[in-house]
Amino acid sequence: MKNIDLKTTKTHKKRHRDILKIVQEEGTSSIAHLAERLGVSQESIRRDVAPLTKAEKLLRVHGAVTLPNLLMEAPFEKRMREGASAKRAIAKLAAEKIQDGDSVMFDTGTTTSSVARELLGHKNLTVVTNSSDIARTLATVNGNTVYMAGGKLHGDNGAAFGALAVDFMNSFSVRFSFISIGAIDEQMGAMDYHLEEAQIAQAVLRQGQQSFIVTDQSKFSRRGLVKVCGFDGFNGLICDGKPSDIICQAMDETDCVLEVV
């Protein structure tokens, strides 16, 4: 009769649950990252992953694992899962600034979409956005009023761009405005990689009494193609890591507030 080590079996089952939880949070995780997070060897992770892939709960991709349904997701949905835990922490801090009844403006982006999700418990918000994802998230709950810009729609993220969208955003004045950003350069400030996205971001920042950039630290000390604004163009930066000393000094000089989660 075969002996079964119940303690070992329970340990493996717990690790399986932990692996699934991490991958669900992050979208895709390398074997090395999982090993580091769980404090075991990479070989142990490979053994744990094997039954999970066999059961089609995970999919192996180039030294990493992902969720099977991610291969069918649109690029925007995939980006929503990348660094999801950091985005949630940033979004939670941003949402804490907003009270019931406030007016808020957003551009399109995975981090601003995360902020919108953190606002699902708020009531009677007035929301202005060019993002169909944010509009859908907040339009039908808790007495909110949502205004969405028209214009040229991008298939990737379902957001509106162009002169019509910019003019629409410029028609409003809100208490808070939030943008995601493609890059924060030490000399140029906030930057993006597409002209139309930069134009929307500029409008959003202008129309907020208090304006914030919400972004993860991977965007620091990178240079985009189009300048959105200098460090005097927004009131605060909410992020998950401290920027370079040069960026911090530039923010200090313009009284721009840095908030790190």
N, C-alpha and C positions, 0 to 999 in steps of 0.2 A: 504493500500500500504506500502511495507516494505521500511524503510529508509536505505540508503547505505552511510556509512561514507567514503567518497572518500579519505580523508586524511589518515585514517587508512589503507585503501586498498593499497594506494601508498606506505605507510611505509612497509607493509608486502611484497609487490612485490620487493621493493628495497632490503629488507633483504634476500629474496629468491635469488636474483641475487648475493648478497654478500656471502651467504652460498655456492652457487655453485662455485663461483670464488675461495673461500678458499679451498674447497675440490678438485677442479681441480688442484690447485697449490701443495697441500700437499698429495694428494692421499687418505688419510683417516684422518678424524678429529673427535675427541671425542665431545660429546654434551657439556661437560664442557669447552673445548677449544674454541668452537664456541661461547658459551655464553660470555666468557672472551674477545674474539676478538671483538665481536659486542656490548658489553656493555649492555647485556640484561640477563634476568634470563634463567636458563636451561629449565624451563617450556615453556617459549616463544620460545626457539629454537625447543623444541619437537613439539610444535604446527606448527611452520614453516616447519619443516622437513616432517610432515605428508603428505601434498599435493605433495611434491617433490618426496617422495617414492611411492606414489600412481601413479604418472605420470611416474614412473620408471626412473626418473632423478638421484635419489640417492638410495642407498641400506643401510638398517640398519644392523649393525653388532656389537653386544656386547657393547652397550653404545656408539657407534660411528656411523658415516656414511661414506660411500665410494662410488665410482663410480661403476655402475654395471659391466662395462667391465673389471674392475681390477681383478675380480675373474677369468677371462680367460687369464690374462697376465702371461708371464713367470716370474720367480723370479727376473731376472735382470731388467725387465721392471717395476716390482713393486718397486724395490729398487731405480730406477731412480726417482720415484715420492715421495719417502720418503725424507722429508726435502728439497723439490725441491727449495724453495725460497732461502735457505742458500746456496745450491749448485750453483745456478745461480749467486749469489753475489760473491762467491769464484771464480767461473769460469770467470766472467767478469773481475775481478782484474788480474787474471792470463793471460787472453787473451790480456790485455792492454800492456803486456811486449813484445808481439810479433809483428814484423813488416812484411809487405809484403815482400815475398822472403826469409824469415827465414826458417831454418830447425828445426824441432821439433820432439821429440820422446815421446810416451805415453805408459804406461802399460794399462791394462784393469781395468776398475772401473767406478762406476757411476759418480764420481766427474770428472775424466779425460774425460769421455764422455760428460759431461756438458761443459768442457773447449772446446772440439772439436766443439760443437754447437755454442759457442761464436765466433769461428773463421770462420764462414761461410761468413763473410764480407771481410775476408782477401784474398789476391791474391798471386799466384805463390809460395805457401808454399811447402816445401819438408817434408813429414810426414812419420815417421817410427813407426810402432805399431804392437802389437800382438793381437789387438782388432778388430774383424770384424765390430763391431758397429762404431768405430771411422773411420775405413777404408771406410765404406759405406758413412759415413757422409761427408767426405772431398774429396773423390776420384774423383767426377765428377763435381766439381765446380771450377771456377775462375783460371783455369790453374794450379791447384795443381798437384804434383807428390806424389803418396802414395805407400809406400812399406810395405807389410804385411808379418809378419813371418809365416812360415809353422810350422808344428809340430802336437802334439796331441791336438785335439780340445775338449774343454769342452762344453757340451750341454747347460749348464746354461747361459753362457755369449758369447758363440761363439768365444772364444779366444784361441790362440795357446800357448801351454806350452811344456816343455821338453827341452832336450839338443839341438835339432835342432833349436828351437825358440830362445834359449839363444845365441847360436852361431851366428844366424842371426842378433840379436840386437847388438852383439859385433862387427859386421862388419862396423858399422856406427859411425861417430862422428858428433854430431849435436850441434846447438847453445843452444837450450833449451831442457830440459827434465822434464817431470812431471809424478809423480806417485800418485795414491790413496794409502791408507794404512789402515790396519786393526786395528792397535793399536799404541799408542805412550807411552812407559813406561818410568818412571822417571829415572830408572837406565840403562835399556837396549837400549833405543832409539826407532827407528822405527821398528815395528814388524808386522808379518802377521800370519795367522792361517794355511796356506798351504805352504809346501816347494816349490812347483813349482811356485807359485805366488811370493814368496819371491825371488826366483832366477831370475825371470824376472825383478822384481823391482830393484834388485841390478844391473843388467845389464843396465837398463834404466838410473839410477842415475849416473853410471860410464861414460856413453857415452855423457852426456851433459856438455857443457862448463859451463852452469849455470843450476843447478838442483834444483827442487822444489817438496815438498810434498804438495798436496792439499787435505784438509780433513775438516770435521766438528768437532766441539768440543766434540762430543760424544766419539771420539776415544782417548781422553786424559786420562792419568793415567790408562790405561788398558794394560794388558800384553797379548801378543799373544803367539803363539807356537814357531815361528821361527824368529830369529833376521834378519832384513834386513840390518841395519847399525846403528852406533852410531850417536850422534848429529854432528859429524864432517863429516858425509857422504853425506850431502846435503847443498845447499847454502841458502835455504829459506823455510819457512813454511807459507802457505797461508790458513787461517782458519776463522771461524766465531765467535770465542771467545778466550779469553786469557787463555793459559794453566796455570798449577800450577806454583808457584814460583820456584820450583825445576827444572822444565822443562825450564823455562825462563832463569834461571841461567846457566844451561848446554848449552843452545843455545848461550848465551852471551860469554861463555868461548871459544866457537868454531867459533865465528863471524858469526853464522847462523842468518839470518834476519827473524824476525817475522812480518808478515803483517796480521792484523785483519780487516775484512770487517765490 
